[in-house]
Amino acid sequence: MKELLEIYFTFFKISSVTFGGGMAMMPILQREIVKDRQWVTDEEVIDYYALSQGLPGILAVNVAAMIGHHRKGLLGDMAASLGTVSPCILIITILTSFISNFRDIEIIQHAFAGITLGATALIFSAIVGLWKKSVIDKICLAVFALTAVIMFVFDISPVILIIISAVIGIVIKKSGLKA
């Protein structure tokens, strides 16, 4: 139990001073986890980051979960994950309680409208970037169009559409089709 608490509080500390996402956490994590505590090696941290980038979810939580699992199995995984998300939950809870008090102030409403527009522009930029990297030929365009039509016409889970698109991509690659 003592080691699980140590894992939790170590990741709580790392997460509470890290701003900028999972990659920003790496130097602090290497100092705390590799150098000071010697729980994993530098190579293992790099492997965990590489693997986590290909997994769904939050990079920082995925890396923490892998380190926690390496250290103490499933309970270590849970302790590290909870330690990583706890500061975020606390900060969001505190901010939310303050924001609700100022929600009716006109300038705050305008600020939120601006934030929404800025976030929309960032999401649009990400979509354009993904489009440029993903829709590279006529076959990709056809898979995209088919997926979009199915998504908008039928009420199908996005997870199912992703799996279907992956299968189509594998079949196209194996068959040697080129556009």
C-alpha positions as CSV (number, residue, x, y, z in Angstrom):
1,M,0.0,0.0,0.0
2,K,2.9,2.4,0.8
3,E,4.4,1.9,-2.6
4,L,1.0,2.5,-4.3
5,L,0.7,5.8,-2.4
6,E,4.2,6.7,-3.4
7,I,3.3,6.1,-7.1
8,Y,0.1,8.1,-6.7
9,F,1.7,11.1,-5.1
10,T,4.8,11.0,-7.4
11,F,2.5,11.3,-10.5
12,F,0.3,13.8,-8.7
13,K,3.3,16.0,-8.1
14,I,4.6,15.6,-11.7
15,S,1.1,16.4,-13.2
16,S,0.5,19.4,-10.9
17,V,3.6,21.2,-12.2
18,T,3.3,20.2,-15.9
19,F,1.6,22.5,-18.3
20,G,1.5,21.9,-22.0
21,G,0.5,18.2,-22.2
22,G,2.3,14.8,-22.1
23,M,5.4,15.8,-24.0
24,A,6.0,18.7,-21.6
25,M,5.9,16.2,-18.8
26,M,8.8,14.2,-20.2
27,P,11.8,16.1,-18.7
28,I,10.2,16.2,-15.2
29,L,9.2,12.5,-15.5
30,Q,12.7,11.5,-16.5
31,R,14.2,13.4,-13.5
32,E,11.6,12.0,-11.0
33,I,11.1,8.5,-12.3
34,V,14.3,7.6,-14.0
35,K,17.0,9.6,-12.2
36,D,15.7,10.0,-8.7
37,R,13.6,6.9,-8.1
38,Q,15.1,4.6,-10.7
39,W,11.7,3.0,-11.4
40,V,12.4,2.6,-15.1
41,T,15.2,3.4,-17.6
42,D,15.4,6.2,-20.1
43,E,14.9,3.7,-22.9
44,E,11.7,2.4,-21.2
45,V,10.3,5.9,-20.9
46,I,11.0,6.6,-24.6
47,D,9.3,3.3,-25.5
48,Y,6.3,4.1,-23.3
49,Y,6.0,7.5,-25.0
50,A,6.3,6.0,-28.5
51,L,3.7,3.3,-27.7
52,S,1.4,5.9,-26.0
53,Q,1.3,8.1,-29.0
54,G,-0.3,5.3,-31.0
55,L,-3.0,4.6,-28.3
56,P,-6.3,6.4,-27.7
57,G,-6.4,8.6,-24.7
58,I,-4.3,11.2,-23.0
59,L,-0.5,10.8,-23.6
60,A,0.4,11.7,-20.0
61,V,-2.1,9.2,-18.5
62,N,-1.0,6.4,-20.9
63,V,2.7,6.9,-20.1
64,A,1.9,7.1,-16.3
65,A,-0.2,3.9,-16.6
66,M,2.6,2.0,-18.3
67,I,5.2,3.1,-15.7
68,G,2.8,2.3,-12.8
69,H,2.0,-1.1,-14.3
70,H,5.7,-1.8,-14.8
71,R,6.3,-0.9,-11.1
72,K,3.3,-2.5,-9.4
73,G,1.0,-4.2,-11.9
74,L,-2.6,-3.3,-12.3
75,L,-2.8,-1.4,-9.0
76,G,0.3,0.6,-9.9
77,D,-1.3,1.4,-13.2
78,M,-4.4,2.7,-11.4
79,A,-2.4,4.6,-8.8
80,A,-0.2,6.3,-11.5
81,S,-3.3,7.1,-13.7
82,L,-5.2,8.6,-10.8
83,G,-2.2,10.5,-9.6
84,T,-1.9,12.0,-13.1
85,V,-5.5,13.1,-13.5
86,S,-6.2,14.2,-9.9
87,P,-4.6,17.7,-10.2
88,C,-6.5,18.3,-13.4
89,I,-9.8,17.4,-11.7
90,L,-9.0,19.6,-8.8
91,I,-8.1,22.6,-10.9
92,I,-11.1,22.2,-13.2
93,T,-13.4,21.8,-10.2
94,I,-12.0,25.0,-8.6
95,L,-12.2,27.0,-11.8
96,T,-15.7,25.8,-12.6
97,S,-16.9,27.0,-9.2
98,F,-15.5,30.4,-9.8
99,I,-16.6,30.6,-13.4
100,S,-20.2,29.9,-12.5
101,N,-20.2,32.9,-10.3
102,F,-19.2,35.2,-13.2
103,R,-21.2,33.5,-15.9
104,D,-23.7,36.3,-16.2
105,I,-21.1,39.1,-16.7
106,E,-21.2,40.3,-20.2
107,I,-17.5,40.5,-20.7
108,I,-17.1,36.9,-19.5
109,Q,-19.7,35.8,-22.0
110,H,-17.8,37.6,-24.8
111,A,-14.5,36.0,-23.6
112,F,-16.1,32.5,-23.8
113,A,-17.5,33.3,-27.3
114,G,-14.0,34.3,-28.4
115,I,-12.5,31.2,-26.8
116,T,-15.1,29.0,-28.6
117,L,-14.2,30.7,-31.9
118,G,-10.5,30.2,-31.3
119,A,-11.0,26.6,-30.4
120,T,-13.1,26.1,-33.5
121,A,-10.3,27.5,-35.6
122,L,-7.8,25.2,-34.0
123,I,-10.0,22.2,-34.6
124,F,-10.5,23.3,-38.2
125,S,-6.8,23.6,-38.6
126,A,-6.3,20.1,-37.3
127,I,-8.9,18.8,-39.7
128,V,-7.1,20.5,-42.7
129,G,-3.8,19.0,-41.5
130,L,-5.3,15.6,-41.2
131,W,-6.9,15.9,-44.6
132,K,-3.6,16.8,-46.2
133,K,-1.9,13.8,-44.6
134,S,-4.7,11.3,-45.0
135,V,-6.5,11.9,-48.3
136,I,-3.6,11.4,-50.6
137,D,-5.3,9.7,-53.6
138,K,-8.6,8.9,-55.2
139,I,-9.0,5.7,-53.1
140,C,-8.5,7.6,-49.9
141,L,-11.0,10.2,-51.0
142,A,-13.5,7.5,-51.8
143,V,-13.1,5.9,-48.3
144,F,-13.4,9.3,-46.7
145,A,-16.6,10.1,-48.7
146,L,-18.1,6.8,-48.0
147,T,-17.4,7.0,-44.3
148,A,-18.7,10.6,-44.2
149,V,-22.0,9.6,-46.0
150,I,-22.5,6.6,-43.7
151,M,-21.8,8.8,-40.6
152,F,-24.2,11.5,-41.6
153,V,-27.0,9.3,-43.0
154,F,-27.0,6.5,-40.5
155,D,-26.7,6.5,-36.7
156,I,-23.5,4.4,-36.5
157,S,-20.9,4.6,-33.8
158,P,-17.7,6.4,-34.9
159,V,-15.7,3.5,-33.4
160,I,-17.4,1.1,-35.8
161,L,-16.7,3.5,-38.7
162,I,-13.0,3.6,-37.7
163,I,-12.8,-0.2,-37.6
164,I,-14.5,-0.5,-40.9
165,S,-12.2,2.1,-42.5
166,A,-9.2,0.3,-41.0
167,V,-10.4,-3.0,-42.5
168,I,-10.9,-1.3,-45.9
169,G,-7.4,0.2,-45.7
170,I,-5.9,-3.2,-45.0
171,V,-7.9,-4.8,-47.9
172,I,-6.8,-2.1,-50.3
173,K,-3.1,-2.4,-49.2
174,K,-3.2,-6.2,-49.5
175,S,-4.8,-6.1,-52.9
176,G,-2.3,-3.6,-54.2
177,L,-4.8,-1.1,-55.5
178,K,-3.4,2.3,-56.3
179,A,-5.2,5.4,-57.5
